[in-house]
Amino acid sequence: MMISNFEKGGDNGRAECDSKYHSNESLIVSLPTIYYQHGLRCNDDVTIFYNNIGVSAIVIDECDCPQDTFVASQAVWEAFKIPKSAWGEIEVSWGFSERLVSG
């Protein structure tokens, strides 16, 4: 999992799902093309697991990232209580419903 800025002037531009900018205080993610599935995953809930904590987030965008990772908002990182100094990229598990993947 990597961090990204979803706000206007941030890393991503407008989200693919709704053509809007989103607050970094929202629990949101962008998925790689293989999981985004041409928008079929828009607004789906994903659950992300790190250090025995599970956080739910909503898919709002597609990212140009390797299929084994995705990008998440600042709110997701904060929900895991990861110190700002450690923000960047971490290994997590995540999934839709019962299906989990690593990334």
C-alpha positions as CSV (number, residue, x, y, z in Angstrom):
1,M,0.0,0.0,0.0
2,M,1.2,3.5,-0.9
3,I,0.0,6.9,0.1
4,S,-1.5,9.4,-2.2
5,N,-3.1,12.9,-2.2
6,F,-6.7,12.8,-3.6
7,E,-7.4,16.5,-3.1
8,K,-7.3,19.2,-5.8
9,G,-3.6,19.9,-6.6
10,G,-2.6,16.4,-5.3
11,D,-1.1,13.4,-6.9
12,N,-4.1,11.9,-8.7
13,G,-6.3,14.5,-10.3
14,R,-10.0,13.8,-10.4
15,A,-11.2,10.3,-9.4
16,E,-12.2,8.0,-12.3
17,C,-15.4,6.9,-10.5
18,D,-17.0,10.2,-10.2
19,S,-14.7,12.8,-11.8
20,K,-14.4,14.6,-8.4
21,Y,-11.6,15.4,-6.0
22,H,-11.8,13.8,-2.6
23,S,-10.7,14.7,0.9
24,N,-7.7,13.0,2.3
25,E,-9.7,12.6,5.5
26,S,-11.9,10.1,3.7
27,L,-11.2,6.3,3.8
28,I,-10.6,5.9,0.1
29,V,-8.3,3.9,-2.3
30,S,-7.3,3.7,-5.9
31,L,-6.8,0.2,-7.3
32,P,-4.5,-1.1,-10.1
33,T,-6.2,-1.7,-13.5
34,I,-6.5,-5.5,-12.9
35,Y,-8.7,-5.0,-9.8
36,Y,-10.4,-1.7,-10.9
37,Q,-11.9,-3.6,-13.8
38,H,-12.9,-0.6,-16.0
39,G,-14.9,1.0,-13.2
40,L,-16.8,-2.1,-12.1
41,R,-15.2,-1.8,-8.6
42,C,-16.3,1.9,-8.2
43,N,-17.7,2.5,-4.7
44,D,-17.0,-1.1,-3.6
45,D,-15.8,-1.6,-0.1
46,V,-12.3,-3.1,0.5
47,T,-11.0,-4.2,3.8
48,I,-7.3,-3.6,4.4
49,F,-5.4,-5.5,7.2
50,Y,-2.2,-4.3,8.8
51,N,-0.8,-5.2,12.3
52,N,-4.0,-7.0,13.3
53,I,-6.2,-4.0,12.4
54,G,-8.8,-4.0,9.7
55,V,-9.9,-0.8,8.0
56,S,-12.7,-0.4,5.4
57,A,-12.2,2.0,2.5
58,I,-14.1,2.8,-0.7
59,V,-12.7,2.4,-4.2
60,I,-12.9,5.8,-6.0
61,D,-10.1,5.6,-8.6
62,E,-7.7,3.5,-10.8
63,C,-4.0,3.9,-10.2
64,D,-1.1,3.4,-12.5
65,C,0.7,1.1,-10.1
66,P,1.8,-2.5,-10.0
67,Q,-0.9,-5.1,-9.5
68,D,0.5,-6.1,-6.1
69,T,-0.2,-2.7,-4.6
70,F,-2.6,0.2,-4.4
71,V,-2.8,3.7,-3.1
72,A,-4.7,4.9,-0.1
73,S,-5.6,8.2,1.5
74,Q,-4.0,9.8,4.5
75,A,-7.1,8.7,6.5
76,V,-6.3,5.1,5.9
77,W,-2.8,5.5,7.0
78,E,-3.9,7.3,10.1
79,A,-6.5,4.6,10.9
80,F,-3.6,2.2,11.2
81,K,-1.8,4.6,13.6
82,I,1.2,4.6,11.3
83,P,3.5,7.5,12.3
84,K,3.8,10.1,9.5
85,S,7.5,9.5,9.4
86,A,6.8,6.0,8.2
87,W,4.3,6.9,5.5
88,G,5.3,5.8,2.0
89,E,4.8,2.1,1.2
90,I,4.0,-0.9,3.4
91,E,3.0,-4.5,2.9
92,V,-0.7,-5.2,3.7
93,S,-3.4,-7.7,3.0
94,W,-6.7,-6.6,1.5
95,G,-9.8,-7.9,-0.2
96,F,-13.3,-7.6,-1.5
97,S,-15.7,-9.7,0.6
98,E,-13.9,-13.0,1.3
99,R,-11.1,-12.7,-1.3
100,L,-7.8,-11.4,0.1
101,V,-4.6,-10.4,-1.8
102,S,-1.2,-9.1,-0.7
103,G,0.0,-5.7,-1.7
